[in-house]
Amino acid sequence: MKKIILISIVACFSLVCSFSVAQPTLTATGINSVIGESFTLNATSFIDAGNAGANQTWDLSAMSGSAGTITNVVAPSAAPKGSTFPNA
């Protein structure tokens, strides 16, 4: 009887511990963009790799890329037609 109770207690404790690890909570403060924030853009040219399937050889040596910084978060007053959205 003591074994069954001990096993039940250990099983319940293990179950509670496994559910105590929760998903993170995302809030607007943590994920919304800030005015003036910039992002790095990496772009590559399109190359048609060719046919799909087994025994194919692809040559992607002609692929080239470029990087740049984009500031895509601006104040509504600085945006074109920004006065159209006074509460933004």
C-alpha positions in Angstrom: 0.0 0.0 0.0 2.8 2.4 0.8 4.4 1.7 -2.5 1.3 2.6 -4.4 0.9 5.9 -2.5 4.6 6.7 -3.0 4.3 6.0 -6.7 1.1 8.1 -7.0 2.8 11.0 -5.2 5.9 10.8 -7.4 3.7 10.6 -10.5 1.6 13.6 -9.5 4.7 15.6 -8.7 6.3 14.7 -12.0 3.1 15.6 -13.9 2.9 19.0 -12.1 6.5 19.8 -12.8 6.1 19.0 -16.5 3.2 21.4 -16.8 4.9 24.2 -14.9 7.1 25.1 -17.9 4.9 27.5 -19.7 5.0 29.3 -23.1 6.5 32.8 -23.0 4.0 35.7 -23.0 4.3 38.1 -25.9 3.3 41.6 -25.2 3.2 44.7 -27.4 6.0 46.3 -25.4 8.3 43.5 -26.4 7.5 43.0 -30.1 6.1 46.3 -31.5 8.5 48.4 -33.6 9.9 51.6 -32.3 10.1 54.8 -34.4 13.5 55.0 -36.0 14.2 51.3 -35.6 16.1 49.9 -38.6 16.5 46.4 -40.0 19.2 44.7 -42.1 17.9 43.4 -45.4 19.8 40.6 -47.2 18.7 40.0 -50.7 19.9 37.5 -53.3 19.3 37.3 -57.0 16.9 34.6 -58.3 18.5 31.6 -59.9 16.4 28.8 -61.3 17.9 25.7 -59.8 16.6 23.5 -62.5 14.7 20.3 -62.4 13.9 18.6 -59.1 14.3 15.0 -58.3 17.0 12.4 -57.8 20.4 12.5 -59.5 20.3 16.3 -60.2 23.3 18.6 -60.0 22.6 22.3 -59.3 25.1 25.1 -59.9 24.3 28.1 -57.8 27.7 29.7 -58.1 26.2 32.7 -60.1 24.1 33.7 -57.1 25.0 37.1 -55.7 23.6 39.1 -52.9 23.6 42.5 -51.3 22.8 43.8 -47.9 21.4 47.1 -46.8 19.8 48.8 -43.8 16.1 49.8 -44.0 14.5 52.2 -41.6 10.8 51.3 -42.0 9.4 52.6 -38.8 8.7 56.3 -39.1 6.6 58.7 -37.1 3.1 59.2 -38.6 3.8 62.9 -39.0 6.8 62.1 -41.2 4.8 59.7 -43.4 3.2 60.7 -46.6 -0.5 61.5 -45.9 0.3 61.1 -42.2 -2.2 63.8 -41.2 -4.9 61.5 -42.6 -4.3 59.2 -39.5 -4.2 61.6 -36.6 -4.6 58.9 -33.9 -1.8 56.7 -35.3 
